[in-house]
């Protein structure tokens, strides 16, 4: 089931979004959904990186060189 989210945009942001939608021949809603999906995916990657960085540091991998030395 789809849900609806209502947000307020200042004039400048609305103008930018309107221009982007017009240039892409897409609706503003479609563009915002895509932007939110991308940002959610990026945040998932950032969270994964934080976890992996902690695990690598505990294992003694503090630099890229540490890692590459181990696998070379």
C-alpha positions as CSV (number, residue, x, y, z in Angstrom):
1,X,0.0,0.0,0.0
2,X,1.3,3.5,-0.9
3,X,1.3,6.3,1.6
4,X,1.3,10.0,1.2
5,X,3.8,12.4,2.7
6,X,3.2,16.1,2.7
7,X,6.1,18.4,3.0
8,X,6.6,22.2,2.8
9,X,9.2,23.5,0.4
10,X,10.5,27.1,0.4
11,X,10.2,28.9,-2.9
12,X,13.8,28.4,-4.0
13,X,13.6,24.6,-3.4
14,X,10.3,24.4,-5.1
15,X,11.6,26.3,-8.1
16,X,14.6,24.1,-8.4
17,X,12.5,20.9,-8.1
18,X,10.0,22.3,-10.7
19,X,12.9,23.0,-13.1
20,X,14.4,19.6,-12.6
21,X,11.1,17.9,-13.2
22,X,10.4,19.9,-16.3
23,X,13.9,19.2,-17.7
24,X,13.5,15.5,-17.0
25,X,9.9,15.3,-18.2
26,X,9.0,13.7,-14.9
27,X,6.7,14.7,-12.0
28,X,8.1,16.3,-9.0
29,X,6.8,13.4,-6.9
30,X,8.7,10.9,-9.0
31,X,11.9,12.9,-8.7
32,X,11.5,13.2,-4.9
33,X,10.8,9.5,-4.5
34,X,14.0,8.7,-6.5
35,X,16.1,11.2,-4.4
36,X,14.8,9.7,-1.2
37,X,15.6,6.1,-2.4
38,X,19.1,7.2,-3.3
39,X,19.6,9.0,0.0
40,X,18.3,5.9,1.9
41,X,20.7,3.6,0.0
42,X,23.6,6.0,0.7
43,X,22.8,6.0,4.4
44,X,22.7,2.2,4.4
45,X,26.1,2.2,2.8
46,X,27.4,4.7,5.4
47,X,26.1,2.6,8.3
48,X,27.7,-0.6,6.8
49,X,31.0,1.3,6.4
50,X,30.9,2.4,10.0
51,X,30.4,-1.2,11.2
52,X,33.1,-2.6,8.8
53,X,35.5,0.1,9.8
54,X,35.1,-0.8,13.5
55,X,35.6,-4.5,12.8
56,X,38.7,-3.8,10.6
57,X,40.3,-1.6,13.3
58,X,39.7,-4.3,15.9
59,X,41.5,-6.7,13.6
60,X,44.4,-4.4,13.3
61,X,43.7,-2.9,9.9
62,X,44.2,0.8,10.5
63,X,45.3,1.8,7.0
64,X,44.7,0.7,3.4
65,X,48.3,-0.5,3.4
66,X,47.6,-2.8,6.4
67,X,44.9,-4.4,4.4
68,X,46.8,-4.7,1.1
69,X,49.8,-6.1,2.9
70,X,47.7,-8.9,4.3
71,X,46.1,-9.9,1.0
72,X,49.2,-9.5,-1.2
